[in-house]
Amino acid sequence: MSAPSTASRIGHQVLGELMDLPEAQRDQLLHTMSTYFRVDGSAEKAAKLLFCHANTVRYRLRRIEQLSGRSFERRLDSAELYIALQALLRLPEVVRDPLE
């Protein structure tokens, strides 16, 4: 994490096409994923923190899965998504997690 180029490479490699989205869309998905991980994978709890419906959270998570080619249901995939997210959140040009 102390090497920005490595963190960026990990984030882009794991998150794939998500990183090519327009900034507002990308940031919304990253924020949703961060919140989802923060509440131990509960769409309902994430929805409360994000002020939206749980189905909205589920839709966004499916979108992340489609763009990254990884699934939150598979442990290894979920771990890779978490590591990629943490790497990106430590880069100055990526949106900061407002829950931190």
N, CA, C and O atoms as a GROMACS GRO file, in nm:
protein
  400
    1MET      N    1   0.081  -0.120   0.000
    1MET     CA    2   0.000   0.000   0.000
    1MET      C    3   0.085   0.126   0.000
    1MET      O    4   0.037   0.233  -0.036
    2SER      N    5   0.210   0.115   0.039
    2SER     CA    6   0.294   0.234   0.043
    2SER      C    7   0.345   0.272  -0.094
    2SER      O    8   0.403   0.380  -0.111
    3ALA      N    9   0.326   0.187  -0.194
    3ALA     CA   10   0.368   0.216  -0.331
    3ALA      C   11   0.245   0.248  -0.415
    3ALA      O   12   0.170   0.157  -0.452
    4PRO      N   13   0.223   0.375  -0.446
    4PRO     CA   14   0.103   0.413  -0.521
    4PRO      C   15   0.088   0.342  -0.655
    4PRO      O   16  -0.023   0.309  -0.696
    5SER      N   17   0.198   0.317  -0.723
    5SER     CA   18   0.186   0.250  -0.854
    5SER      C   19   0.138   0.106  -0.837
    5SER      O   20   0.061   0.057  -0.919
    6THR      N   21   0.184   0.040  -0.733
    6THR     CA   22   0.139  -0.097  -0.707
    6THR      C   23  -0.008  -0.098  -0.666
    6THR      O   24  -0.085  -0.182  -0.714
    7ALA      N   25  -0.047  -0.006  -0.580
    7ALA     CA   26  -0.186   0.003  -0.537
    7ALA      C   27  -0.277   0.030  -0.657
    7ALA      O   28  -0.384  -0.031  -0.668
    8SER      N   29  -0.236   0.118  -0.743
    8SER     CA   30  -0.315   0.150  -0.862
    8SER      C   31  -0.327   0.029  -0.953
    8SER      O   32  -0.435   0.000  -1.004
    9ARG      N   33  -0.217  -0.041  -0.974
    9ARG     CA   34  -0.218  -0.159  -1.061
    9ARG      C   35  -0.311  -0.267  -1.005
    9ARG      O   36  -0.388  -0.327  -1.080
   10ILE      N   37  -0.304  -0.292  -0.875
   10ILE     CA   38  -0.391  -0.391  -0.812
   10ILE      C   39  -0.537  -0.351  -0.829
   10ILE      O   40  -0.621  -0.432  -0.869
   11GLY      N   41  -0.567  -0.226  -0.800
   11GLY     CA   42  -0.705  -0.178  -0.812
   11GLY      C   43  -0.758  -0.193  -0.952
   11GLY      O   44  -0.869  -0.242  -0.971
   12HIS      N   45  -0.681  -0.150  -1.051
   12HIS     CA   46  -0.726  -0.157  -1.188
   12HIS      C   47  -0.735  -0.301  -1.239
   12HIS      O   48  -0.826  -0.336  -1.315
   13GLN      N   49  -0.642  -0.384  -1.198
   13GLN     CA   50  -0.642  -0.523  -1.243
   13GLN      C   51  -0.764  -0.598  -1.189
   13GLN      O   52  -0.829  -0.672  -1.262
   14VAL      N   53  -0.795  -0.578  -1.063
   14VAL     CA   54  -0.905  -0.652  -1.001
   14VAL      C   55  -1.041  -0.592  -1.038
   14VAL      O   56  -1.135  -0.666  -1.069
   15LEU      N   57  -1.051  -0.460  -1.036
   15LEU     CA   58  -1.181  -0.397  -1.060
   15LEU      C   59  -1.214  -0.381  -1.208
   15LEU      O   60  -1.328  -0.355  -1.244
   16GLY      N   61  -1.116  -0.397  -1.292
   16GLY     CA   62  -1.138  -0.400  -1.436
   16GLY      C   63  -1.213  -0.279  -1.491
   16GLY      O   64  -1.175  -0.165  -1.469
   17GLU      N   65  -1.320  -0.309  -1.563
   17GLU     CA   66  -1.395  -0.205  -1.634
   17GLU      C   67  -1.461  -0.104  -1.541
   17GLU      O   68  -1.497   0.005  -1.585
   18LEU      N   69  -1.478  -0.138  -1.416
   18LEU     CA   70  -1.536  -0.043  -1.321
   18LEU      C   71  -1.454   0.085  -1.319
   18LEU      O   72  -1.509   0.195  -1.304
   19MET      N   73  -1.324   0.072  -1.333
   19MET     CA   74  -1.235   0.188  -1.326
   19MET      C   75  -1.245   0.276  -1.451
   19MET      O   76  -1.197   0.389  -1.451
   20ASP      N   77  -1.307   0.225  -1.557
   20ASP     CA   78  -1.324   0.302  -1.679
   20ASP      C   79  -1.455   0.380  -1.683
   20ASP      O   80  -1.479   0.456  -1.777
   21LEU      N   81  -1.539   0.362  -1.583
   21LEU     CA   82  -1.666   0.434  -1.578
   21LEU      C   83  -1.642   0.583  -1.554
   21LEU      O   84  -1.537   0.621  -1.503
   22PRO      N   85  -1.740   0.666  -1.589
   22PRO     CA   86  -1.731   0.808  -1.551
   22PRO      C   87  -1.714   0.820  -1.399
   22PRO      O   88  -1.763   0.737  -1.323
   23GLU      N   89  -1.646   0.922  -1.358
   23GLU     CA   90  -1.607   0.938  -1.218
   23GLU      C   91  -1.725   0.923  -1.121
   23GLU      O   92  -1.713   0.853  -1.020
   24ALA      N   93  -1.837   0.987  -1.149
   24ALA     CA   94  -1.951   0.983  -1.056
   24ALA      C   95  -2.004   0.840  -1.040
   24ALA      O   96  -2.035   0.798  -0.929
   25GLN      N   97  -2.014   0.767  -1.150
   25GLN     CA   98  -2.062   0.628  -1.142
   25GLN      C   99  -1.962   0.540  -1.069
   25GLN      O  100  -1.999   0.460  -0.984
   26ARG      N  101  -1.835   0.556  -1.103
   26ARG     CA  102  -1.730   0.477  -1.038
   26ARG      C  103  -1.729   0.503  -0.888
   26ARG      O  104  -1.724   0.409  -0.809
   27ASP      N  105  -1.735   0.629  -0.849
   27ASP     CA  106  -1.730   0.664  -0.708
   27ASP      C  107  -1.851   0.607  -0.632
   27ASP      O  108  -1.837   0.562  -0.518
   28GLN      N  109  -1.969   0.609  -0.695
   28GLN     CA  110  -2.088   0.555  -0.630
   28GLN      C  111  -2.073   0.406  -0.606
   28GLN      O  112  -2.108   0.356  -0.499
   29LEU      N  113  -2.021   0.334  -0.704
   29LEU     CA  114  -2.002   0.190  -0.688
   29LEU      C  115  -1.895   0.159  -0.584
   29LEU      O  116  -1.911   0.067  -0.504
   30LEU      N  117  -1.786   0.235  -0.584
   30LEU     CA  118  -1.680   0.214  -0.485
   30LEU      C  119  -1.731   0.243  -0.344
   30LEU      O  120  -1.700   0.171  -0.250
   31HIS      N  121  -1.810   0.348  -0.332
   31HIS     CA  122  -1.866   0.385  -0.201
   31HIS      C  123  -1.963   0.276  -0.153
   31HIS      O  124  -1.963   0.240  -0.035
   32THR      N  125  -2.044   0.224  -0.244
   32THR     CA  126  -2.137   0.116  -0.209
   32THR      C  127  -2.060  -0.007  -0.164
   32THR      O  128  -2.094  -0.069  -0.063
   33MET      N  129  -1.956  -0.042  -0.238
   33MET     CA  130  -1.876  -0.160  -0.202
   33MET      C  131  -1.808  -0.140  -0.067
   33MET      O  132  -1.804  -0.232   0.015
   34SER      N  133  -1.756  -0.022  -0.043
   34SER     CA  134  -1.690   0.007   0.084
   34SER      C  135  -1.789  -0.008   0.200
   34SER      O  136  -1.757  -0.066   0.304
   35THR      N  137  -1.906   0.047   0.182
   35THR     CA  138  -2.009   0.039   0.286
   35THR      C  139  -2.052  -0.106   0.309
   35THR      O  140  -2.069  -0.148   0.423
   36TYR      N  141  -2.070  -0.180   0.202
   36TYR     CA  142  -2.108  -0.321   0.210
   36TYR      C  143  -2.004  -0.401   0.290
   36TYR      O  144  -2.040  -0.482   0.375
   37PHE      N  145  -1.878  -0.380   0.261
   37PHE     CA  146  -1.773  -0.449   0.337
   37PHE      C  147  -1.772  -0.404   0.483
   37PHE      O  148  -1.749  -0.485   0.573
   38ARG      N  149  -1.796  -0.276   0.506
   38ARG     CA  150  -1.792  -0.221   0.641
   38ARG      C  151  -1.898  -0.284   0.732
   38ARG      O  152  -1.878  -0.296   0.853
   39VAL      N  153  -2.009  -0.323   0.673
   39VAL     CA  154  -2.118  -0.383   0.753
   39VAL      C  155  -2.122  -0.535   0.735
   39VAL      O  156  -2.227  -0.597   0.748
   40ASP      N  157  -2.008  -0.592   0.705
   40ASP     CA  158  -1.991  -0.738   0.696
   40ASP      C  159  -2.085  -0.805   0.596
   40ASP      O  160  -2.136  -0.914   0.620
   41GLY      N  161  -2.106  -0.738   0.483
   41GLY     CA  162  -2.180  -0.800   0.375
   41GLY      C  163  -2.332  -0.800   0.389
   41GLY      O  164  -2.399  -0.888   0.335
   42SER      N  165  -2.385  -0.704   0.460
   42SER     CA  166  -2.530  -0.694   0.475
   42SER      C  167  -2.582  -0.584   0.384
   42SER      O  168  -2.553  -0.466   0.405
   43ALA      N  169  -2.660  -0.622   0.284
   43ALA     CA  170  -2.719  -0.522   0.193
   43ALA      C  171  -2.817  -0.432   0.269
   43ALA      O  172  -2.827  -0.313   0.239
   44GLU      N  173  -2.888  -0.488   0.364
   44GLU     CA  174  -2.984  -0.410   0.441
   44GLU      C  175  -2.916  -0.302   0.524
   44GLU      O  176  -2.959  -0.187   0.526
   45LYS      N  177  -2.809  -0.340   0.594
   45LYS     CA  178  -2.737  -0.242   0.676
   45LYS      C  179  -2.668  -0.138   0.588
   45LYS      O  180  -2.665  -0.020   0.621
   46ALA      N  181  -2.613  -0.182   0.476
   46ALA     CA  182  -2.548  -0.088   0.384
   46ALA      C  183  -2.650   0.011   0.331
   46ALA      O  184  -2.622   0.130   0.320
   47ALA      N  185  -2.769  -0.037   0.298
   47ALA     CA  186  -2.874   0.050   0.246
   47ALA      C  187  -2.910   0.160   0.345
   47ALA      O  188  -2.931   0.275   0.307
   48LYS      N  189  -2.918   0.124   0.472
   48LYS     CA  190  -2.949   0.225   0.575
   48LYS      C  191  -2.843   0.333   0.579
   48LYS      O  192  -2.875   0.452   0.588
   49LEU      N  193  -2.717   0.294   0.571
   49LEU     CA  194  -2.608   0.392   0.574
   49LEU      C  195  -2.602   0.475   0.446
   49LEU      O  196  -2.560   0.591   0.449
   50LEU      N  197  -2.644   0.416   0.336
   50LEU     CA  198  -2.639   0.485   0.207
   50LEU      C  199  -2.770   0.558   0.176
   50LEU      O  200  -2.780   0.624   0.072
   51PHE      N  201  -2.868   0.546   0.263
   51PHE     CA  202  -2.999   0.610   0.244
   51PHE      C  203  -3.063   0.569   0.112
   51PHE      O  204  -3.108   0.652   0.033
   52CYS      N  205  -3.066   0.437   0.091
   52CYS     CA  206  -3.130   0.384  -0.028
   52CYS      C  207  -3.193   0.249   0.007
   52CYS      O  208  -3.182   0.203   0.121
   53HIS      N  209  -3.257   0.188  -0.088
   53HIS     CA  210  -3.322   0.058  -0.066
   53HIS      C  211  -3.217  -0.054  -0.078
   53HIS      O  212  -3.119  -0.041  -0.152
   54ALA      N  213  -3.239  -0.162  -0.004
   54ALA     CA  214  -3.146  -0.275  -0.010
   54ALA      C  215  -3.133  -0.331  -0.151
   54ALA      O  216  -3.026  -0.377  -0.190
   55ASN      N  217  -3.241  -0.327  -0.228
   55ASN     CA  218  -3.234  -0.375  -0.367
   55ASN      C  219  -3.142  -0.287  -0.452
   55ASN      O  220  -3.080  -0.335  -0.546
   56THR      N  221  -3.133  -0.160  -0.419
   56THR     CA  222  -3.040  -0.069  -0.488
   56THR      C  223  -2.897  -0.112  -0.460
   56THR      O  224  -2.813  -0.114  -0.550
   57VAL      N  225  -2.869  -0.145  -0.336
   57VAL     CA  226  -2.736  -0.194  -0.299
   57VAL      C  227  -2.706  -0.322  -0.375
   57VAL      O  228  -2.598  -0.338  -0.431
   58ARG      N  229  -2.802  -0.415  -0.376
   58ARG     CA  230  -2.781  -0.541  -0.448
   58ARG      C  231  -2.757  -0.518  -0.597
   58ARG      O  232  -2.672  -0.584  -0.657
   59TYR      N  233  -2.831  -0.426  -0.656
   59TYR     CA  234  -2.812  -0.395  -0.798
   59TYR      C  235  -2.669  -0.342  -0.822
   59TYR      O  236  -2.602  -0.384  -0.916
   60ARG      N  237  -2.626  -0.251  -0.737
   60ARG     CA  238  -2.490  -0.194  -0.752
   60ARG      C  239  -2.384  -0.302  -0.735
   60ARG      O  240  -2.284  -0.303  -0.807
   61LEU      N  241  -2.404  -0.392  -0.640
   61LEU     CA  242  -2.308  -0.500  -0.620
   61LEU      C  243  -2.302  -0.592  -0.741
   61LEU      O  244  -2.194  -0.636  -0.782
   62ARG      N  245  -2.419  -0.621  -0.798
   62ARG     CA  246  -2.420  -0.704  -0.922
   62ARG      C  247  -2.347  -0.632  -1.034
   62ARG      O  248  -2.277  -0.695  -1.114
   63ARG      N  249  -2.363  -0.501  -1.041
   63ARG     CA  250  -2.294  -0.421  -1.144
   63ARG      C  251  -2.142  -0.431  -1.124
   63ARG      O  252  -2.068  -0.445  -1.221
   64ILE      N  253  -2.098  -0.424  -1.000
   64ILE     CA  254  -1.955  -0.441  -0.969
   64ILE      C  255  -1.908  -0.579  -1.012
   64ILE      O  256  -1.801  -0.593  -1.071
   65GLU      N  257  -1.988  -0.679  -0.984
   65GLU     CA  258  -1.954  -0.816  -1.023
   65GLU      C  259  -1.941  -0.828  -1.175
   65GLU      O  260  -1.848  -0.891  -1.226
   66GLN      N  261  -2.035  -0.768  -1.248
   66GLN     CA  262  -2.031  -0.772  -1.394
   66GLN      C  263  -1.906  -0.704  -1.448
   66GLN      O  264  -1.840  -0.756  -1.538
   67LEU      N  265  -1.874  -0.589  -1.393
   67LEU     CA  266  -1.761  -0.511  -1.444
   67LEU      C  267  -1.626  -0.571  -1.406
   67LEU      O  268  -1.530  -0.560  -1.482
   68SER      N  269  -1.620  -0.634  -1.290
   68SER     CA  270  -1.492  -0.687  -1.241
   68SER      C  271  -1.471  -0.833  -1.280
   68SER      O  272  -1.358  -0.882  -1.283
   69GLY      N  273  -1.580  -0.903  -1.308
   69GLY     CA  274  -1.568  -1.046  -1.335
   69GLY      C  275  -1.548  -1.127  -1.209
   69GLY      O  276  -1.507  -1.243  -1.215
   70ARG      N  277  -1.577  -1.066  -1.095
   70ARG     CA  278  -1.563  -1.134  -0.966
   70ARG      C  279  -1.696  -1.134  -0.892
   70ARG      O  280  -1.782  -1.050  -0.919
   71SER      N  281  -1.712  -1.227  -0.799
   71SER     CA  282  -1.837  -1.241  -0.727
   71SER      C  283  -1.815  -1.220  -0.577
   71SER      O  284  -1.717  -1.268  -0.520
   72PHE      N  285  -1.907  -1.147  -0.516
   72PHE     CA  286  -1.901  -1.128  -0.370
   72PHE      C  287  -1.931  -1.259  -0.298
   72PHE      O  288  -1.899  -1.273  -0.180
   73GLU      N  289  -1.993  -1.354  -0.366
   73GLU     CA  290  -2.029  -1.483  -0.306
   73GLU      C  291  -1.908  -1.576  -0.291
   73GLU      O  292  -1.906  -1.661  -0.202
   74ARG      N  293  -1.809  -1.561  -0.376
   74ARG     CA  294  -1.689  -1.645  -0.369
   74ARG      C  295  -1.587  -1.575  -0.278
   74ARG      O  296  -1.554  -1.459  -0.299
   75ARG      N  297  -1.539  -1.646  -0.180
   75ARG     CA  298  -1.449  -1.587  -0.079
   75ARG      C  299  -1.324  -1.524  -0.139
   75ARG      O  300  -1.288  -1.412  -0.104
   76LEU      N  301  -1.258  -1.594  -0.229
   76LEU     CA  302  -1.137  -1.541  -0.289
   76LEU      C  303  -1.166  -1.416  -0.371
   76LEU      O  304  -1.093  -1.317  -0.363
   77ASP      N  305  -1.272  -1.419  -0.448
   77ASP     CA  306  -1.312  -1.302  -0.526
   77ASP      C  307  -1.343  -1.184  -0.434
   77ASP      O  308  -1.299  -1.072  -0.458
   78SER      N  309  -1.418  -1.212  -0.328
   78SER     CA  310  -1.454  -1.106  -0.234
   78SER      C  311  -1.330  -1.047  -0.168
   78SER      O  312  -1.321  -0.926  -0.148
   79ALA      N  313  -1.235  -1.132  -0.134
   79ALA     CA  314  -1.109  -1.084  -0.074
   79ALA      C  315  -1.033  -0.997  -0.173
   79ALA      O  316  -0.978  -0.894  -0.136
   80GLU      N  317  -1.029  -1.038  -0.299
   80GLU     CA  318  -0.960  -0.958  -0.401
   80GLU      C  319  -1.028  -0.823  -0.418
   80GLU      O  320  -0.960  -0.721  -0.431
   81LEU      N  321  -1.161  -0.822  -0.419
   81LEU     CA  322  -1.234  -0.695  -0.431
   81LEU      C  323  -1.204  -0.604  -0.312
   81LEU      O  324  -1.186  -0.483  -0.329
   82TYR      N  325  -1.198  -0.661  -0.194
   82TYR     CA  326  -1.169  -0.582  -0.074
   82TYR      C  327  -1.028  -0.523  -0.080
   82TYR      O  328  -1.007  -0.405  -0.051
   83ILE      N  329  -0.932  -0.606  -0.117
   83ILE     CA  330  -0.793  -0.558  -0.125
   83ILE      C  331  -0.780  -0.450  -0.231
   83ILE      O  332  -0.713  -0.349  -0.209
   84ALA      N  333  -0.844  -0.469  -0.345
   84ALA     CA  334  -0.838  -0.369  -0.452
   84ALA      C  335  -0.901  -0.238  -0.406
   84ALA      O  336  -0.847  -0.130  -0.432
   85LEU      N  337  -1.012  -0.247  -0.339
   85LEU     CA  338  -1.079  -0.127  -0.288
   85LEU      C  339  -0.989  -0.053  -0.188
   85LEU      O  340  -0.974   0.068  -0.197
   86GLN      N  341  -0.932  -0.127  -0.095
   86GLN     CA  342  -0.844  -0.064   0.004
   86GLN      C  343  -0.722   0.001  -0.062
   86GLN      O  344  -0.677   0.108  -0.020
   87ALA      N  345  -0.669  -0.065  -0.164
   87ALA     CA  346  -0.555  -0.008  -0.235
   87ALA      C  347  -0.595   0.124  -0.300
   87ALA      O  348  -0.522   0.222  -0.292
   88LEU      N  349  -0.710   0.126  -0.365
   88LEU     CA  350  -0.754   0.247  -0.434
   88LEU      C  351  -0.788   0.360  -0.338
   88LEU      O  352  -0.761   0.476  -0.368
   89LEU      N  353  -0.845   0.327  -0.224
   89LEU     CA  354  -0.882   0.431  -0.128
   89LEU      C  355  -0.759   0.501  -0.069
   89LEU      O  356  -0.770   0.608  -0.010
   90ARG      N  357  -0.645   0.440  -0.085
   90ARG     CA  358  -0.523   0.501  -0.034
   90ARG      C  359  -0.451   0.588  -0.138
   90ARG      O  360  -0.348   0.649  -0.110
   91LEU      N  361  -0.508   0.592  -0.258
   91LEU     CA  362  -0.452   0.676  -0.363
   91LEU      C  363  -0.519   0.812  -0.359
   91LEU      O  364  -0.640   0.821  -0.342
   92PRO      N  365  -0.442   0.919  -0.373
   92PRO     CA  366  -0.500   1.053  -0.360
   92PRO      C  367  -0.601   1.088  -0.468
   92PRO      O  368  -0.691   1.169  -0.444
   93GLU      N  369  -0.591   1.029  -0.587
   93GLU     CA  370  -0.682   1.068  -0.695
   93GLU      C  371  -0.813   0.993  -0.693
   93GLU      O  372  -0.900   1.018  -0.777
   94VAL      N  373  -0.831   0.900  -0.600
   94VAL     CA  374  -0.954   0.823  -0.590
   94VAL      C  375  -1.040   0.884  -0.479
   94VAL      O  376  -0.988   0.933  -0.379
   95VAL      N  377  -1.170   0.880  -0.498
   95VAL     CA  378  -1.261   0.938  -0.400
   95VAL      C  379  -1.233   0.880  -0.262
   95VAL      O  380  -1.207   0.761  -0.247
   96ARG      N  381  -1.239   0.966  -0.162
   96ARG     CA  382  -1.218   0.920  -0.024
   96ARG      C  383  -1.346   0.860   0.028
   96ARG      O  384  -1.456   0.901  -0.011
   97ASP      N  385  -1.334   0.764   0.113
   97ASP     CA  386  -1.448   0.697   0.173
   97ASP      C  387  -1.503   0.788   0.282
   97ASP      O  388  -1.436   0.810   0.383
   98PRO      N  389  -1.623   0.842   0.265
   98PRO     CA  390  -1.677   0.935   0.364
   98PRO      C  391  -1.710   0.871   0.498
   98PRO      O  392  -1.734   0.942   0.596
   99LEU      N  393  -1.712   0.739   0.505
   99LEU     CA  394  -1.740   0.672   0.632
   99LEU      C  395  -1.616   0.657   0.720
   99LEU      O  396  -1.626   0.615   0.835
  100GLU      N  397  -1.501   0.688   0.666
  100GLU     CA  398  -1.379   0.674   0.746
  100GLU      C  399  -1.359   0.791   0.839
  100GLU      O  400  -1.261   0.796   0.913
   0.00000   0.00000   0.00000
